[in-house]
Amino acid sequence: MFLAIIVGILFFALTVGGIAAVIVAGKKRLPKLYRWIGLGVAGVFGLLFIFIPFSIHTVDTGEIAVVKHLGRANNVRTPGTYFDFWMTETYATYDAKVQNLEMDANTYSKDAQTMDIAMVVQYSIRQEKALNIAEQYGTLEALGNRITSVAEATTKSTLSAYSAMEIIENRAQIMVEVETEVKAVIDETFYVNIEKVVLTNIDFSDAFEQTVEDKMIAEQEKLKAEYEKETALVKAEQELEVAKLQAEARIAQAEGDAQAKLVIAQAEADAIKAKSVEIARALGFTILESPIYETDAAGNSVQTGTNYEIDFTGKSDAQIALITEYLKYIAYLEAWNGELPDTVVTGEGGSFILPLLPGDADPAQSGETGASV
């Protein structure tokens, strides 16, 4: 283009100079030969100005041109400068660089959730097919419109095979599938190379997004509750084991007054009873409470404590077993008379005989020797 401008200016200046020479020769009454020479110069350079500058064509880097002879595409020009007579040859220039097509659409998921999608399709024309593009589409705008409509339809079809939650959870995988499907549909008949297909945004309705947020919060709270439940269960088992060991150590070392031992055992039982209620609450058991009354010296009824009853309805075997162990151990401590348990030594090891609890069968009558722990 720059070369055509320079040549055009030059020929225009020479044409004007020839005309000026004719005018000057006329005013100075010079021989007619000078006027004819001036007219000849003006005419020649005038014709050159008309035909040559407009016939110089430049194809820039990153472009490709289709040459049309009297309207019919018959040649392709790559970057460079060419001379083609402008009255018979016209140029249609196409951008050969990567093109960006940005598009927005509204579509539905498999479970009928509405979503607004935004996507970008990057493509470049196949330069060897420039004549086909010129004949079939004419302009890059027309070609881009065609690609846009096909890409949108393919993307909608692909997304409709998934539910809204699947799209949210597997967005990266679905984006790859969309790109694959679009590339498969926009094939060689479009005379382009699809470089990239990107779903830049998928926006669901406000109501659905609120539902998803609520669901995520509920799941997090559920996980937290399960974690706390498991932690409480483990902690309770550990504390029960420690309590057993501590009680056994006290029993083994207990000496002196039996009443003191009873006080220690009762205090231990009360502590474990309180812990059992605390653990039962942590594990979701229902605790029924009722007051305990005693009559004082004046004959008045005074509340001296609280009785707790644990409801086992709907609980797991592990939870019931844990609380039951607490309750059995409490019953044992409350029934202990302060005497050390009898010990039986056999060839296979040792065991000690626990005292009878209220309601237990007499081992002397049943033939049993007691519970081994």
C-alpha positions in Angstrom: 0.0 0.0 0.0 2.8 2.4 0.8 4.5 1.8 -2.6 1.2 2.4 -4.4 0.8 5.7 -2.6 4.3 6.9 -3.5 3.9 5.9 -7.1 0.5 7.6 -7.3 1.8 10.8 -5.8 4.7 10.8 -8.3 2.4 10.2 -11.4 -0.1 12.8 -10.1 2.7 15.4 -9.8 4.0 14.7 -13.3 0.5 15.0 -14.7 0.0 18.3 -13.0 3.4 19.4 -14.2 2.5 18.6 -17.8 -0.8 20.6 -17.5 1.1 23.5 -16.0 3.6 23.5 -18.8 0.8 23.7 -21.4 -0.7 26.7 -19.6 2.7 28.5 -19.3 3.5 27.8 -23.0 0.1 29.3 -24.0 0.6 32.4 -21.9 4.1 33.0 -23.3 2.9 32.3 -26.8 5.6 29.6 -27.3 5.5 27.4 -30.4 2.7 24.9 -30.4 5.2 22.1 -30.3 5.8 22.9 -26.6 2.1 22.8 -25.9 1.8 19.5 -27.6 4.7 18.1 -25.6 3.2 19.4 -22.4 -0.2 17.8 -23.3 1.6 14.5 -24.2 3.4 14.4 -20.8 0.2 15.3 -18.9 -1.7 12.6 -20.8 0.8 9.9 -20.4 1.3 10.4 -16.7 -2.4 10.9 -16.2 -3.0 7.5 -17.7 -0.2 6.0 -15.6 -1.7 7.6 -12.5 -5.1 6.0 -13.3 -3.8 2.5 -14.1 -0.6 1.8 -12.1 -1.0 2.9 -8.4 -4.4 1.2 -8.1 -3.0 -2.0 -9.5 -0.3 -2.4 -6.9 -1.6 -4.7 -4.1 0.2 -5.5 -0.8 -0.7 -8.6 1.3 0.6 -8.1 4.9 2.0 -10.7 7.2 -0.8 -12.7 8.9 -3.1 -12.2 5.9 -4.0 -14.0 2.8 -5.8 -12.6 -0.3 -8.1 -14.2 -2.8 -7.8 -12.6 -6.3 -11.1 -12.3 -8.2 -10.9 -11.9 -12.0 -14.1 -10.0 -13.0 -15.7 -11.3 -9.8 -14.7 -14.9 -10.0 -12.1 -16.2 -7.5 -9.2 -17.8 -9.3 -6.0 -17.2 -7.3 -4.6 -16.9 -3.8 -1.9 -14.4 -2.8 0.3 -14.9 0.3 2.1 -12.0 2.1 4.0 -9.8 -0.4 3.5 -7.1 -3.1 1.7 -7.8 -6.4 0.7 -6.0 -9.6 -2.8 -6.9 -10.8 -4.8 -4.6 -13.0 -7.4 -3.1 -10.8 -10.2 -2.8 -13.3 -10.2 -6.6 -13.9 -8.7 -8.0 -10.7 -10.0 -7.4 -7.2 -8.6 -8.6 -3.8 -10.6 -10.1 -0.9 -8.3 -10.1 2.1 -8.7 -12.6 5.0 -7.1 -12.5 8.4 -5.0 -15.8 8.7 -4.2 -15.3 12.4 -6.1 -17.1 15.2 -9.6 -15.7 15.5 -11.7 -15.5 18.7 -15.4 -16.1 18.6 -17.1 -15.2 21.9 -20.6 -16.4 22.4 -23.3 -16.5 25.1 -26.2 -18.9 25.2 -29.0 -20.2 27.5 -29.5 -24.0 27.8 -30.9 -26.7 30.1 -29.3 -29.6 32.0 -30.6 -33.1 32.0 -32.7 -32.4 35.1 -34.2 -29.2 33.5 -32.1 -26.7 35.4 -31.5 -23.5 33.4 -28.0 -22.2 32.9 -26.3 -19.4 31.1 -23.1 -20.4 29.4 -20.3 -18.3 28.0 -17.7 -19.8 25.7 -14.8 -18.9 23.4 -14.0 -20.8 20.1 -10.5 -20.1 18.7 -9.9 -21.0 15.1 -7.7 -20.2 12.1 -8.5 -20.6 8.4 -6.8 -23.2 6.3 -4.9 -21.0 3.9 -4.9 -23.6 1.1 -8.7 -23.5 1.3 -9.0 -19.7 0.9 -10.7 -20.1 -2.5 -13.3 -22.4 -1.0 -14.0 -19.9 1.8 -14.4 -17.1 -0.7 -16.7 -19.1 -2.9 -18.8 -20.7 -0.1 -18.9 -18.0 2.6 -17.6 -14.8 1.0 -16.4 -13.2 4.3 -14.9 -14.2 7.6 -17.9 -12.8 9.3 -20.2 -15.2 7.5 -17.9 -18.1 8.3 -17.7 -17.0 12.0 -21.5 -16.9 12.2 -21.7 -20.4 10.9 -19.1 -21.7 13.3 -20.9 -19.9 16.2 -24.3 -21.5 15.5 -22.8 -25.0 15.2 -20.6 -24.7 18.3 -23.6 -23.4 20.4 -25.8 -26.3 19.3 -23.1 -28.9 20.0 -22.4 -27.5 23.4 -26.1 -27.4 24.4 -26.5 -31.0 23.2 -23.4 -32.1 25.2 -24.5 -30.4 28.4 -28.0 -31.7 28.2 -26.7 -35.2 28.8 -25.7 -34.3 32.4 -27.5 -33.2 35.5 -26.7 -29.8 37.0 -24.8 -31.4 39.9 -22.8 -33.6 37.5 -21.9 -30.4 35.6 -20.7 -28.7 38.8 -18.8 -31.7 40.1 -17.2 -32.7 36.8 -16.8 -29.4 35.0 -13.2 -29.9 33.9 -14.0 -33.3 32.3 -17.2 -32.0 30.6 -15.2 -29.0 29.2 -12.8 -31.5 27.5 -15.8 -33.4 26.1 -17.4 -30.2 24.8 -14.1 -29.3 23.0 -13.9 -32.8 21.5 -17.5 -32.7 20.2 -17.1 -29.2 18.7 -13.9 -30.2 16.9 -15.6 -33.3 15.6 -18.6 -31.3 14.2 -16.6 -28.4 12.8 -14.6 -30.6 10.4 -12.8 -30.0 7.1 -16.0 -28.9 5.4 -15.6 -25.6 7.3 -12.1 -25.1 6.0 -10.8 -24.0 9.4 -8.7 -25.5 12.2 -10.3 -25.3 15.7 -7.5 -24.3 18.1 -9.4 -24.2 21.4 -12.9 -24.4 22.8 -13.3 -23.0 26.3 -16.4 -22.8 28.5 -15.5 -19.6 30.3 -18.6 -19.6 32.5 -21.6 -21.7 33.5 -24.1 -19.8 35.6 -27.1 -21.5 37.1 -30.2 -19.8 38.5 -30.0 -18.1 41.9 -32.5 -20.6 43.4 -30.5 -23.6 42.3 -27.1 -22.1 43.5 -28.7 -21.5 46.9 -29.9 -25.1 47.0 -26.4 -26.3 46.2 -24.9 -24.1 48.9 -27.4 -25.3 51.5 -26.6 -28.9 50.5 -22.9 -28.4 50.9 -23.4 -26.8 54.3 -25.6 -29.7 55.4 -23.0 -32.2 54.3 -20.2 -30.4 56.1 -22.4 -30.3 59.3 -23.1 -34.0 58.9 -19.4 -34.8 58.5 -18.7 -32.7 61.6 -21.3 -34.4 63.6 -20.1 -37.9 62.6 -16.5 -36.9 63.4 -17.6 -35.6 66.9 -19.6 -38.7 67.4 -16.7 -41.0 66.6 -14.3 -38.9 68.7 -16.7 -39.0 71.7 -17.0 -42.8 71.3 -13.2 -43.3 71.2 -12.7 -40.9 74.1 -15.4 -42.7 76.1 -13.8 -46.1 75.5 -10.4 -44.8 76.6 -11.8 -43.1 79.7 -13.8 -46.3 80.6 -10.6 -48.4 80.3 -8.7 -45.9 82.5 -11.5 -45.9 85.0 -11.4 -49.7 85.2 -7.6 -49.8 85.7 -7.8 -47.1 88.3 -10.6 -48.8 90.2 -8.8 -52.2 90.0 -5.6 -50.6 91.3 -7.5 -49.0 94.2 -9.1 -52.4 95.1 -5.8 -54.2 94.9 -4.1 -51.6 97.2 -7.0 -51.0 99.5 -6.2 -51.6 103.2 -7.7 -50.5 106.4 -11.2 -49.4 107.2 -13.9 -51.0 105.0 -16.1 -47.9 105.4 -13.3 -45.8 103.7 -13.2 -48.2 100.9 -17.0 -48.0 100.5 -16.7 -44.2 100.4 -14.0 -44.4 97.7 -16.1 -46.9 95.7 -19.2 -44.7 95.9 -17.3 -41.6 94.8 -15.9 -43.6 91.9 -19.3 -44.8 91.0 -20.8 -41.3 91.1 -17.9 -40.0 88.9 -18.4 -42.8 86.3 -22.2 -42.3 86.4 -21.8 -38.6 85.6 -19.4 -39.4 82.9 -21.8 -42.1 81.4 -24.5 -39.5 81.3 -22.2 -37.0 79.6 -21.0 -39.5 77.0 -24.6 -40.7 76.4 -25.6 -37.1 75.6 -22.6 -36.6 73.3 -23.6 -39.8 71.4 -27.2 -38.6 71.0 -29.0 -40.7 73.6 -32.1 -39.3 75.3 -31.6 -38.8 79.0 -34.6 -39.0 81.3 -34.1 -37.2 84.6 -36.1 -37.6 87.9 -35.4 -36.2 91.3 -34.4 -38.4 94.4 -36.0 -37.3 97.7 -35.1 -38.3 101.3 -36.7 -37.4 104.6 -34.6 -35.4 106.9 -34.5 -35.4 110.8 -37.4 -32.9 110.9 -39.6 -35.2 108.7 -39.3 -32.9 105.6 -38.8 -34.4 102.1 -35.5 -33.1 100.7 -34.1 -33.6 97.2 -30.8 -35.3 97.6 -29.9 -36.1 94.0 -31.1 -36.9 90.5 -31.8 -40.2 88.9 -30.8 -40.6 85.2 -32.3 -43.1 82.8 -30.8 -43.6 79.4 -33.1 -44.3 76.4 -31.4 -46.9 74.0 -34.0 -46.6 71.3 -32.6 -46.4 67.7 -28.9 -46.6 68.8 -26.2 -48.8 67.3 -24.8 -51.9 69.0 -21.5 -50.3 69.6 -23.1 -47.3 71.3 -25.3 -49.4 73.5 -22.4 -51.7 74.4 -20.3 -48.8 75.5 -23.0 -47.2 77.8 -23.9 -50.7 79.1 -20.3 -51.2 80.2 -20.5 -48.0 82.1 -23.7 -48.9 83.8 -22.5 -52.4 84.7 -19.4 -51.0 86.2 -21.4 -48.4 88.2 -23.7 -51.2 89.5 -20.6 -53.2 90.6 -19.1 -50.3 92.5 -22.4 -49.4 94.2 -22.8 -53.1 95.3 -19.2 -53.6 96.6 -19.1 -54.1 100.3 -15.5 -52.9 100.7 -14.0 -56.4 100.8 -11.3 -57.4 98.3 -12.6 -59.9 95.8 -11.7 -63.6 96.2 -9.0 -64.8 93.9 -8.9 -68.1 92.1 -5.5 -69.3 90.7 -5.5 -72.2 88.2 -2.9 -73.6 85.9 -4.1 -71.4 83.0 -4.0 -68.1 84.9 -5.8 -66.1 87.6 -9.3 -64.6 88.0 -11.1 -62.8 90.8 -14.7 -63.3 91.8 -16.9 -60.2 91.7 -19.6 -59.7 94.3 -23.2 -60.5 93.4 -25.2 -57.7 92.0 -28.9 -57.2 92.8 -30.9 -59.7 90.8 -27.9 -61.9 89.9 -28.2 -65.7 90.4 -26.2 -67.2 93.2 -23.2 -68.9 91.7 -23.2 -71.5 94.4 -26.6 -72.6 93.3 -25.9 -72.4 89.6 -22.6 -74.1 89.7 -20.8 -70.9 88.4 -17.7 -69.4 90.1 -18.3 -65.8 89.1 -17.5 -63.4 86.2 -13.9 -63.4 84.8 -12.4 -60.1 83.7 
